[in-house]
Amino acid sequence: MAKKVKKNAETMNSKLKLVMKSGKAILGYKASVKSLRKSKSKMILISSNCPPLRKSEVEYYAMLAKTKVHHYTGDNTALGTACGKFYNCSVLSIIDAGDSDILASVKE
């Protein structure tokens, strides 16, 4: 069971790397909420240790914008590292997936 979870996380990390390289993504809570309000986001990733109030607010905006939400298995440090950044990131908004198939692989 643990192996499958780890493999799933690894595939998500590789897809995230591809999005950061070939597509367009916005890191951070404030900027992600702005992109949700403008209905520019195609998908939102929320880290596991995002505060509950912030998480529910982002989910609410995503529901209004009819955007997919994925709860990332790692914490905010792991999400930032998966994006190739040296800082923490609790919310990530994908504007354009680029060459990655991340939008098709994640279920709503």
N, C-alpha and C positions, 0 to 999 in steps of 0.2 A: 504494500500500500504506500509506504513512504517513498519508494523508488518512483512510482508513477507520479506522485505529487512533485517530486524534484525534477523529473523529466519535463513535466508540464510547465514548471516555472522556467526551466532552461529554454524551452521553445518560445515562451513568451518573451524572455529576455532577448533572444536572437531576433525575433520579429520587431521588438522595440528598437533594437540597434539599427535595423534596416529602415524603420520609419524615420529615425533621427538622421540617417544618412541621405535617404532619397526623398522623403516626404516632408511634411511641415507639422510641427508639434509645438504646443505652448506649455511651458512648465510653470506651476504655481497656481495658487488658489484664486487670487484676484483676477489674473489674466484669463484663467479658464472660465470663471463666472461671466466675465465680459464677453468671451467668445460664445458662451452658451446663450446669453441674452440676445446676441446678434444672429443666433442660429447658424454659426459657421462651423461648429464642432461636429465631427462625425462620430466620435467616441471619447469617453472619459474614463480614465484610470484613477482609482482612489486607493491609496496605500492602506495597509491593515491597521496602522496606528493613527490614522486621521481622527481628530476629535469627533464624537458622535453628532454634535450640533452642525458642524461644518459638513460632515458627510451627508446628513439628511438634507441640508440646504442645496448641496451640489446635485444630489439625486432628484430633488424637487425641480430644480431648473432643467435638468436633463429630461425629466418626464414631460415638462412643458414644451421643450424643444424637440421632443421625439428623438433623443440621442441615446445610443447604447452606453451602458455603464458596466465597467468591469472592475471587480474588487481584486486588486493586485495582492498576491499572497505575501509578499515581503513588506517590510516597513518602509518608511519614507527614505531612509538611507539607501536601502536596496533599490528603490525605484529611481532615485537620483543617479546611482551608480550604473544601473541598467541603461540609462539614457546617455551615459558617457560624461556625466557632470561630476564635479567634486563637491557637490553640496546636496542637502536633503531636498526632497520634493514630495509633498503629500498628495497633490492633484496634478494630473497631466491631461491635456486636451489634445486630441489628434484632429488636425484640420484636413490634412491630405495624407493618405497612407503611402503614397509613392509606389514602390515596387513590392511592398509587403502585402501579405494577405491577412493581416491582423483583423480587419473589419469582418471578413467572411468567417474566420475561424472562431471568433468569440460570439457566443449566444447571448441574446438579450436577457 
